[in-house]
Amino acid sequence: MTVLIPINKIYLNLGSKISIPNLSWLEFENILEELGEKRNLRLAYSQQCLEIMSPLPEHERVKILISDLVKIILKVQRKPWEALGSTTFKNKTMEAGIEPDECFYIKNHQAVIGKNRLDLSQDPPPDLAIESDLTSLTEITAYQKLKVPELWVYHQGKLTIYILQEKEYKKSSISLNFPDVKIIEAIPKLIERANLLGSSQALWEFEENVKATQQSP
C-alpha cells in the first residue's frame, strides 16, 4: 500500500535531509509554493533531484559569522553590495534551484536593488554564495547550472573556494571578489576566535586586521 504524505507535513530532525529523485520542474515549483517562504527547511534542485535539509543550530551560527566577515571586508573596502540571504534562486531553462546559506551581489548589486523575487533566467546570479557544511552533489551542480561565479564552502573547520571556469567549479586559493584578503586562512581563524572569545570580539579583531592591511603600503 502506498501512503502519500503532504510535503508540508514532513518533519525532519535537525541536521537531517531527504532526497526526492525523478522530480519534474513543475513538481519542484509546486513544492516550493506548498512549503511557502516562512520555513526552516532549505531546498536544492538539480538533475531532477530535490534535496530538503534541516540545518543544525551551529550551522546557522557559522553562516552568520562568515556573512558578517564579508560585510566587514566590503565596508572597509567601501564596496557597495546587496545581501539576499537564503533567497530561492532558480532557472527554469537550466532546471536548477538553490537556497544558499548566504549570498551577496557585489559587482551586480545595482541589478537587484529593490527586488524581492529573482528569476535567474532574467536576473544575474549572486556574485558570491556561501554554504556551511555543504556535502551534496545536488547543491554543487545547482550552483554550477545557475552560473554563480564564486562559492565558499565551510566544512569541518576548513574553507574551500570554488571559482566557476568553463561551466565547472575549480578550487582556488584566492577569492575572485576579495583577491587581496587571505579568505581561506581568515574564516577558520575567525570561527576559532569566536568560539574562544565570542562573536563580537572575534569580528572586532578581524575588522582591525583588515583595516591595517588596507592601510599598509
Sequence and secondary structure as in RCSB ss.txt:
>XXXX:A:sequence
MTVLIPINKIYLNLGSKISIPNLSWLEFENILEELGEKRNLRLAYSQQCLEIMSPLPEHERVKILISDLVKIILK
VQRKPWEALGSTTFKNKTMEAGIEPDECFYIKNHQAVIGKNRLDLSQDPPPDLAIESDLTSLTEITAYQKLKVPE
LWVYHQGKLTIYILQEKEYKKSSISLNFPDVKIIEAIPKLIERANLLGSSQALWEFEENVKATQQSP
>XXXX:A:secstr
      GGG    TT EEEE S  HHHHHHHHHHH SS S EEEEETTEEEEE   HHHHHHHHHHHHHHHHHHH
HTT   EE TT  EEETTTTEEE  SEEEESTTGGGGTT S   TTTS   SEEEEES   HHHHHHHHHTT SE
EEEEETTEEEEEEEETTEEEEESS SS TTS HHHHHHHHHHHHHHH HHHHHHHHHHHHHHHHH  
